């Protein structure tokens, strides 16, 4: 990961906590995460969609059970063929395992391969260290507010994704 030492341009001075400033900060954060994900994809011979699939598998809600190809396809808004190609690439590269469910052999569960965790951990270690350095500059109470904000943003984004006119309603 390169280029993490650059200073960010200043935010609008008239309202540093306003909607425009938040939008700028969120776009910058998203852009940096996308750049890092793209770099990881390139080092692994993967597509950016493959990395998005890996993240979705890794972050799957345990209350919903193991990730399945169908659930992942809906989450990423991919066609069945694109999902199959993505999973084939990830499996060939050793990042995931497909495991048939014990109770219904027609059901396939997707698991992040243990060896791939080490590869990701090594690549993303500088990001983890930077995250920890940033966290250390905040009090536990401030981190609680930041966490609450991020949870609410994720909730709002999920609502946008599942709302009327969203891409997920096309399939």
Secondary structure by P-SEA (a helix, b strand, c coil): ccccccccccccccccccaaaaaaaaaaaaaaaaaaaaaaaaaacccaaaaaaaaaaaacccccccccaaaaaaaacccaaaaaaaaaaaaaaccbbbbcccccccbbbbbccaaaaaaaaaaaaaaaaaaaaaaaaccaaaaaaaaaaaaaaaaaaaaaaaccccccccc
